[in-house]
Amino acid sequence: MLEDILSGKKKLFADGVQTVLRGQENRNRRVVFLKGNMVSNSRSETRGISALVTSHGVQGFASIADYSSNGADTVLKSATENALFLNTHAPRNKGAFPGYGTGVIPLNRNIVDFEQKRIIEACKTIDDYVVKNCPNIVSRTVVYTEDSQDKIIYTSDAFDGHVTNPRCYIYVMMSAETKDGVPVELFKALGGAGSFEDNFKDVSKYYSDIDELYKRVMDKKEGVYADAGYKTVILGGMLAGMLSHEAVGHTVEADLVRGGSVAGPSLDKRVASDLVTLVDYAHTAFGETAPLPIYLDDEGIKAVDAVLIKDGFLRGYMHNRDTARDHGVTPTGNARGWQFSDEPLIRMRNTAITPGKDKLEDMIASVDDGYYLLESGNGQADLTGEFMFGITMGYEIKNGKLGKALLDTTVSGIAFEMLKTVDMVSDKVIWSSSGFCGKKQMIPVSMGGPELRCKIMIGGR
C-alpha cells in the first residue's frame, strides 16, 4: 500500500487555479502454465506522482516517476506553469469549474501482497484438475494475472481520498480438434476484484466452472457453422455487456460526443426498445458491490452512476468536469488514468443493460429457428455505433430447443438500430470484469447484461 506523503502539499496549491495531486502505484503479476510446465513468472511495479492544474478552462499536466516530497513539489510547479503558459497562448476564456462538494473518500480496500509460491500452487492445483477431469483436449493453459491501482488524491476544491482497484484472475484455456482436424479453443476467466486471498483461497469452488468449460469445448468439437443472414438470436449476458461497452458505451463518452459520435444528435431520442435501460455503474449495481467499484475519479469527483439509456431513450453521457460544464450537468466521476503518468480521460467503469422479467428458458422456447450466442473472443465498433463481434461459443435453436454448438462466426450491425429489435430481456445479469479498455491508454473495465432476444446479422462459414 502507498504511504501518504502528499497530505502536506495542499498548502503549495497556487491561488486562482484548480489543482489535483495524485500519487499512484500500479502492480502487475503473471504466471503461465502450458501443458503443466511453468513458462512465465513475472512481476512489475510502477510508482509516481502527477498533477493536473486548470486555469480559465485550460489544463496543465505533469508527472514524475519519483514518489517523494521533492517529486510532488516538482510536478505541482510544472503543471501550474504549463496551465498558465497554455492559457496565455491558447486561451479558452472559461471560468473555474463549478464546485460539486468537498470531503474525504475513505479507503475502500487494502491491497495485500501474497507470496508468489501460493499463486503457483493455485495454478498447479487447477492444472491438475484439468488433467484429471478433461481427458479429450489436445492442449491446456492456465494463466494467473493480477493488476492493481493504488491512488492517493488531494484536490483544491473537490474530494480527497485513498482508493484502490485490485483484481486477479486465473484463465483456464482448453483446445480440442474437430473430426476434420480444425482446432477449437475456449477459455474461462475465474476470479474478480480483490487480492489473491479474496478469490483463490479455495480454488475448488471453481471446479464446476471448469467442468462447464470442458463441456462447451466438447460441444464445439462437434459443432456446425451458422447459416448466414438476418436472424433471431438470444445474446448471452457477456455479449450484451460487450455491446454495452463497445458499440454503445464509447459513443456516449462525452469527449467522443464532442468529437462527433452518433450519440450527439441522438440525445433524448429513441435508440432502443422500451425494454432497454443501460447504466454505467460507479460502485453499486442491483443492490450489490459492482465488479470493479470506483468511488473517486482522478479529478477528485465522487463517482455516481451515469444513466445512458432509459426505457429506450438516450438520456445522458459519461462526463468529466470539463464536458459536464459544457453540457450544464453534474460530472459523473468517469475521469480515470491508468498509470501515474497518464492524464485522466473519460472512461467506463461497470457498464451494463439492466435485467428484465423474462426467463431464459422461455426466451429459448420462443425461437423457432435462430441462435443462442454466448461468448466473444474479440470485437470492434466505431463512433457511428456500427459493430462486428467474433462469436466463439453459441448454439443453434431449433423449434424452441437448443441444438448443436456453433463453430466460430461473427455478428454485426448498428447498435442503435439493433437495440430497437430487442423484445425479450432476461431477469439476471452476467458480468465480465477481467478485460481492459484501450482508449489511448489501458484501463480495467467491467461490463455485463441479461440475455437479450433481438434480430442481428450473423456470418456463416
C-alpha positions, -999 to +999 in steps of 0.1 A: +000+000+000+011+035-008+023+056+021+007+090+022+034+116+016+012+141-001-012+154+026+010+184+034+013+195-002-021+213-004-005+244+010+015+246-022-015+247-044-014+280-064-042+306-058-067+311-086-062+276-102-079+243-096-054+215-087-054+177-084-024+160-070-023+122-075+002+097-062-001+062-077+013+027-077+005+000-103+014-036-097+011-064-123+018-102-119+016-130-144+022-168-141+017-191-171+015-229-171+014-245-206+006-282-206+017-284-169+050-266-174+055-231-159+067-210-188+063-175-173+066-160-138+068-122-138+061-091-117+063-054-123+056-022-104+055+015-113+051+044-089+050+081-093+031+114-089+011+136-113-006+170-110-035+184-131-039+221-129-068+241-145-067+278-152-096+295-170-106+262-186-070+253-198-054+223-182-017+217-175-005+183-166+029+170-154+041+137-140+073+123-125+085+087-117+096+098-082+072+091-053+088+116-029+082+150-014+105+166-039+087+148-067+054+163-056+069+198-055+083+193-090+050+182-106+030+209-089+053+236-101+055+222-137+017+216-141+009+251-128+034+266-152+020+245-181-016+257-174-006+293-171+015+291-203-012+274-223-038+299-211-016+327-224-011+312-258-043+292-264-069+307-240-103+291-237-117+321-218-137+299-194-142+304-157-134+279-130-151+246-129-182+246-107-179+230-073-196+197-066-188+192-029-157+185-008-148+159+016-128+127+020-134+093+004-123+066+028-100+037+018-122+011+001-100-020+001-064-029+011-040-044-014-024-075+000+008-088-014+007-126-013+036-150-018+043-160-053+046-196-041+009-196-033-001-183-067+020-210-084+004-237-062-031-225-070-023-226-108-008-261-104-039-273-085-062-261-112-040-276-139-040-310-121-078-308-120-080-302-158-056-332-164-078-355-143-112-344-154-109-331-190-093-361-209-102-353-246-084-320-251-052-315-270-038-286-251-044-266-219-030-234-205-035-219-170-027-182-166-027-161-134-029-124-139-031-096-113-033-059-117-039-032-091-040+006-089-034+023-055-041+061-057-039+089-032-056+121-044-057+156-030-076+184-046-080+222-042-118+222-044-132+186-047-129+153-028-097+139-014-092+102-009-071+070-009-087+045-033-076+011-046-086-011-076-071-046-072-083-076-092-069-110-101-079-139-123-069-174-133-077-180-170-082-216-180-078-223-217-086-256-235-083-266-271-095-297-290-099-307-326-129-314-348-131-347-368-116-327-397-087-315-376-100-280-372-088-266-338-114-252-314-105-233-283-123-217-254-113-200-221-128-191-188-117-162-165-120-172-128-117-145-101-126-109-098-120-078-077-097-081-047-064-098-039-054-134-042-069-145-009-102-129-018-105-150-049-083-181-046-082-192-010-101-223-021-098-230-059-122-260-057-151-235-058-142-231-095-143-267-105-179-265-117-168-236-140-140-257-154-164-286-159-188-263-179-159-250-199-149-286-208-184-295-218-186-265-241-153-273-257-165-309-264-198-295-278-179-271-300-157-300-312-189-314-328-201-280-339-216-267-371-214-235-390-242-209-387-263-201-416-255-165-427-283-139-426-305-117-406-316-139-377-335-140-344-309-146-317-305-146-280-274-127-269-259-141-237-250-117-209-214-115-219-223-104-254-249-079-240-220-065-220-197-062-249-224-045-269-230-021-240-193-013-238-180-013-274-210-004-295-229+020-272-206+030-243-179+046-264-204+067-283-217+082-251-184+092-236-188+130-236-153+137-250-162+114-280-196+130-283-177+163-286-156+146-313-187+137-334-201+104-322-236+093-333-249+099-297-245+137-301-277+143-322-294+113-306-299+128-271-335+124-258-343+103-289-353+067-291-323+045-297-336+011-284-368-007-275-387+002-243-372-028-226-336-014-228-321+006-200-283+010-199-262+024-170-225+029-163-225+020-126-200+036-103-196+012-074-230-004-066-253-023-090-285-041-084-280-039-046-245-053-046-210-040-050-202-037-087-175-060-101-149-031-103-161-004-079-150+032-085-156+056-056-135+086-066-122+096-100-088+112-108-103+147-108-115+143-072-151+138-083-172+115-062-183+087-086-220+084-093-240+062-118-244+075-153-278+067-168-272+064-205-303+049-220-336+049-200-366+029-213-352+030-249-343+067-250-308+082-248-308+103-217-272+111-209-234+108-213-204+100-191-186+132-181-155+146-166-155+182-151-148+199-185-176+182-205-201+184-177-196+222-176-202+224-213-234+204-210-246+221-179-248+189-159-230+173-129-199+152-137-203+115-131-168+107-119-156+089-151-122+106-154-095+079-149-059+074-158-042+040-160-006+049-149+005+079-127+019+094-160-015+092-178-037+123-179-073+113-169-097+105-197-134+098-196-136+060-192-163+035-185-165+016-152-192-011-148-214-007-179-245-029-181-280-033-195-304-037-166-324-070-163-360-075-174-386-100-164-382-129-189-369-164-181-341-177-203-359-210-209-390-190-221-368-170-244-353-201-260-387-217-263-400-187-282-374-191-310-383-215-339-351-210-359-322-190-345-292-190-323-281-186-286-248-167-287-227-169-255-191-159-259-170-135-279-133-135-285-130-100-299-150-071-312-148-037-327-170-007-331-168+029-343-184+062-333-213+055-357-223+026-334-215+001-362-200-031-347-187-065-355-180-091-329-164-125-332-185-153-318-166-182-302-194-201-285-231-205-293-258-230-300-285-235-326-321-230-315-345-253-334-382-254-326-376-238-292-348-261-281-310-259-281-293-278-309-257-282-319-229-259-309-215-234-334-181-231-348-166-196-348-186-169-366-194-132-364-223-108-358-226-073-370-250-043-370-256-008-359-262-007-322-290+019-320-309+001-347-303-034-334-314-024-298-347-014-312-354-050-321-350-062-285-383-078-275-373-100-245-349-094-217-339-120-191-342-115-154-305-120-145-272-102-152-239-118-161-208-097-156-174-099-173-148-080-154-114-093-165-109-070-195-091-038-203-104-009-225-077+005-248-089+041-254-055+058-258-044+041-226-054+008-209-079+008-181-097-020-162-134-022-170-164-043-162-194-049-185-225-070-183-261-076-190-290-100-192-298-122-222-315-102-250-337-116-278-332-095-309-325-095-346-289-094-358-268-102-389-248-134-384-220-146-405-217-181-419-187-202-426 
